[in-house]
Amino acid sequence: VAIHDEAATFPRTTRMTALVDITLGPTLRRALSAGLLNDASPAALFYDLDAFRDRLGALSRAFPGALHALAVKACPLPGLLRPAIDLGFGLEVASEGELAMAQRLATPVDRVVFDSPAKTRREIEAALSAGHRLNINSLAELARVAEVMERPSPPRPASIGLRINPGIEGASIEATFTGGRGAKFGVALDEDRDAIAKAFATHPWLDGLHVHAGSQGVPLDMLVEAVGRVVELAGDLTARGATIRVVDIGGGLPVRYRPSDRAADFAAYAAALEQRVPSLFSGPWRIVTEFGRAVFAPCGFAASRVEYAQRGVAVIHLGADLFVRPAYRPVDWHHEIEVFDPTGQPKSGPESGWSIAGPLCFSGDFLARDRPLPPIAEGDIVAVRDAGAYTLSMWSKYNSRLSPAVHGFDQRGFELLKPRETVEELLRFWGDPGPVG
Ligand SMILES: Cc1ncc(COP(=O)(O)O)c(C=O)c1O
């Protein structure tokens, strides 16, 4: 309810319907004059805080009355999660660490959704007894949850849903597609329909359905189809006497990384759902969402000084450590790249094919290969767009490089959201080699 009320307070700007378009030059120039990129901190991640608020506003308005549990896996920065929680958003968590983050941020218990395909008995117990929402991933997990919920004095979680695998086909990125046939995510709608009906008939505490078809690479019509199948199931189960209080539609709204990518926004998704699955909005259930990428990705960009530039290769300080997927699966993942001079002015000059290499000790560590870019020189700045999701959250410690500082910015200036990792913190991760000397 708070989310609904808060939505009214967001100003309407053109950015809400268009995708976020951060102008990099002015921000970079301010960052450079504030000394945020230098030898001691040669790369950083930047978040446009106004754009972030706009994304939250757009999401709230598209699904009024829904509980929006932001996917922590996309961007676990307290500096962004905290203001969202203050505005009435919840958090979707999928591990002990993410759950601890939600709890330390004092997220109201009924706004925490615990998903994971690998929940231990301990995690199940902790989430249920804390009063959170939990989505069961498999029939085997259902049996574990039943052990807890069918005790003489069971806990009282906010809701317990069953994740359904809708069995759709045609996503473009296999590694982040979760809605097709395969045993890892959810109970298969086509194969296990009877078991699903039986589960709801035998366990009155089971009161929700959950679907999350994938993250990027699943076009809007497939997302809608997946939700449609689950809403139809909700209707079916209700007709058989079950009480469905929650339909959790997951996240997965794709982001425009390439200029040629089809842009979709929350409003367009809601409109498509309204048209093709109207009963989603009129059923006796509350809608829960779990968006991550579409909220965070367009609000962030990364920037690094160019350490060396020769023979068409620019070596920068970010590579497969921050951009795990683009480095390892460049056919699937792409970021637009722009080059600036050391004062933050856009570089000009004849374009030629440049490869942007990361700092790690393996030859596949490239962010881009043979990209048409203006001449690049040592000391220039390479900026990487749409870097706000699944970047720092997937940080790789290979080569023990220090994770970069994260800065938020708005009209007033910069706010340090996370300092650059220190050598001490890094050493502790590996098991504390002892004091100096
Ligand atoms: C269960 C679940 N919910 C939500 C999300 C968030 O997806 P996205 O960031 O694409 O919105 C994910 C990520 O894959 C997920 O696994």
The ligand as an ORCA input file, in Angstrom:
! r2SCAN-3c Opt
* xyz 0 1
  C      14.027    -15.643     -9.154
  C      14.501    -14.405     -9.799
  N      13.771    -13.294     -9.665
  C      14.169    -12.133    -10.222
  C      15.331    -12.036    -10.954
  C      15.710    -10.721    -11.559
  O      15.703    -10.728    -12.943
  P      15.978     -9.384    -13.734
  O      17.170     -8.766    -13.121
  O      16.197     -9.785    -15.141
  O      14.766     -8.513    -13.592
  C      16.131    -13.182    -11.131
  C      17.341    -13.138    -11.958
  O      17.564    -13.920    -12.817
  C      15.698    -14.392    -10.528
  O      16.443    -15.500    -10.654
*
